[in-house]
Amino acid sequence: MPAAPKLVIFDCDGVLVDSETISVGVLAEFVRAAGTAIGDGDAYRLFLGRSVDAVRAALVSDFGLRLAPAQFDAIRNETYRRFRAALKPMPGVAEALARLPARRCVASSSSPDRVRLALSLTGLLEMLQPHIYSASMVARGKPAPDLFLHAAKEMGVRQEDCVVVEDSPAGIDAAKRAGMRVFAFTGGSHADAAGLADALEALRPDAMFADMSLLPGMLVAPRVPKGGRAV
């Protein structure tokens, strides 16, 4: 078995906070309002785990749809409004962070302001700041490896000593391309609608799990504990 990691890199949306049904839902609503038919499955496939620039490019390439900057501003504002009304931490994540046997940081496709808002609303910010990294800090967002490599460099840890916790195909791909171990998390409320289990298993992460309370043990135990699944 590999050695215990020195750094655990967390995605934010869908891993630390149960936000994807909100954020992808808002984006899909605006796309439909612009006259483009998009189903929930396609919305998750195109938008999950991606930066605003990547979403913008996907809308153009898949639908020929160009949303104006004012529309993206409206999407952001509505997402923040719903976050303030309904955002929750992922079940068990605060306890898992408290028991984590390694350093931790966040590497998210979302903007720094959005990540800090989400973590603040869910009571997780003090457990993770100041080590919060965003796709806005690198040239290319996920699925490129840039963000994870940037986070590891800033934290002073070699890429082979990192474990990434991700819930999106783009994030799994990015972690693998960065030369890091990656654990696929499928415990968010969006998992079934997004078809996460099958999509992530096809990418062969190092482990898959749906219960965040299992994570600390998965990082130190010689075997993935009951409820987690080695791949």
N, C-alpha and C positions, 0 to 999 in steps of 0.2 A: 504494500500500500504506500502511496505517496506520503511524504511528511506532512504534518499539520501545517496549514498556511500561516504566513505571518500577517497577511492582510486579507480581509473579506470586503469585496467591493459590491455594494448593493445598488441595483436599479431602484428607482423610487416608485413610480406609478405601477401598481399591480404587484408590488413586492413589499414595500414598507407601508404604503397606504393603498386602500381598496378604492382606487380612483378611476379605473379604466371604463367601467360602465358609465360613469359621468362624462369623462372627457371624450371618449370615442362617440358616445351618444350625442353630445352637443355638436361635435364636428359633423356627424352624419345628418343631423337635423338641418344644419346650415347648407350642406351639400344638396339635400333634397329640396330645400327652399329655393336654391339657385336653379332648380329645374333638372337636376340629374338624379336618376333613380339609382339608389345604392342600398343593397341589403346589409343586414347586420354582419353576416359572414364576410362580405367583401370589405366592409368598413374596418373590421378587426384585422383582416389580412393586409390592408393597405396602410393603416394608421398606427397599429399597435407598436409601441416602442420606438417610434420615429420622431425626428425633429421636425419643426415647422417647415424648414426648407425641404426635407424629404417628403413631407405630406404634400406640399405645394407641387413638387415635381411629379408625385404619383397622380395627383388630380389631373395634371396636364397630360401625362402619358397614357393614363387609362381612360379618361373621360373627356379630354380636351377642354377641361374646365379651369378657368383662371379666376380665382377669387381675388378681389381687390384688397389692398392693405386694410382698408376700413372694415372689410368683412372679417379678416383675421383678428382685428382689434375687438370686434363684436363677439367673436368666438371666445377669445380669451376672457373678456369681461363676463360673459355668461357662464363660462366654466368656473371662474373664481366665485361667482355668486352661488353656484350650486355647491361648490366645495364648502363654502362657509355655512351652508344650510345642512349638508348631509355627509360630508367626508368623514370616514372612519379610518383608524389605523388597521392594518392587517391583524386579524386575531392572533394573539400570542407573540407579536413582534417585539413589544417592549421587554417582555420577559426574556426573549431570546437574545436581544441586544445586551441585556444586563449579564447574561451568562456566557457571552461570546468569549472564546479562548484566544482571540487574536484582535489586532487593531481593525478598525472598520472605517469605511468612507462611503460616500454616495457618488455614483456616476450616472447621470440621467440625461435623456434627450430633451427634457424640458428646460426652460429658462431658469436661471438661478432664483429669480423672484418667485416663480411658480413653485419650485422645489421647497424653498424656505416657507412659503405660505402653507403648503400641504403639510410639511413636517411640524410647523407651529400649531396648526389647527388640530393636529392629532397628538400633540404632546411629545413628539419625538425629536424636536429640533436640538434640544440641549444634549441629547445622547449622541448626536452625530456632527454637530458643528465643531470646528469650522471647516471640516474636511468634506466639502460639497463641490462637486465638479459637474459642469454642464457641457452639452454639445456646442454651446456658444463659445467655448474656450478653445476649440480645435477646428481644424480646416474641414474635416469630414465627420458627420455623425454616424451613428450605427446604421448599417452593419459594418462600416469601416472600423478598424481597431483603434483609431486615434484616441478616443475618449478614455478607454481603459488603460492604454499605454500612458497617457497623460496623467491619469490618477495615480498609477503606480510610481511614476517618476516623481510626482509631487510628494508622495508619501515616503519615498526613499526605499522602495521594496522592488525586488526583481520580479519580472512578470511570472516566472515559474513558481514563485512563492505566493501567488495570489489565487483566491477562489472568487469567482463572480457568481452572484445570485441574480437570476434573470427570469422573466416571465414571457419574453417575446422571441420569435424567431430571429428578428434583427439583432437582438441583444446576445442570443446564443452564438450566432454567427460571428459577431464582433469579438466576443470573448475568445472563441476558438482561434480566430485570426490573430489575436493578440498573444497567443501562446499561453493562455491561462486555463486552469480548470474551471468548469462552469457547472453550477447546480441549477436545474430548471425547476422553478416554483409554479405549481398549478393550483394554488389554494385561493386565488382571488375569485370574486363573485362573477367575473367575466369568463372564467375558464371554460365552462360548457359552451356558451354562445360562440366563443372564439375557436372552439375545437382545439384547445391548447395541448391536451395530453398527446394526441396523435401528431400534431404539428411539431411539437418539441421533441418527442421521442425519435422522430425521423431524423433529427439533427444529431442524435447520439451525444447528449450531454453526459457528463461524468456521473450524475445522479439526478433523479427526479423525486420531488416530494411535495406534499400538499398541506403539511402541518408545520407551521413555522416553529413550533416548540421543539421540533426534532433537530433543527439546524445545529445548535451547539454540539450535540453528540455526534452528528455526522462529520464534524470537522476534526474530531479527535479519536473516534472509535475506529478499530480495525475493520469493522463492517458497518454498512449502512443500517441503522436501527429499524425495527419493525415500523412500517408505515412509510419509510423512505424506500427508494428502489434504485439500486445500482443499474446502470445501463452498460 
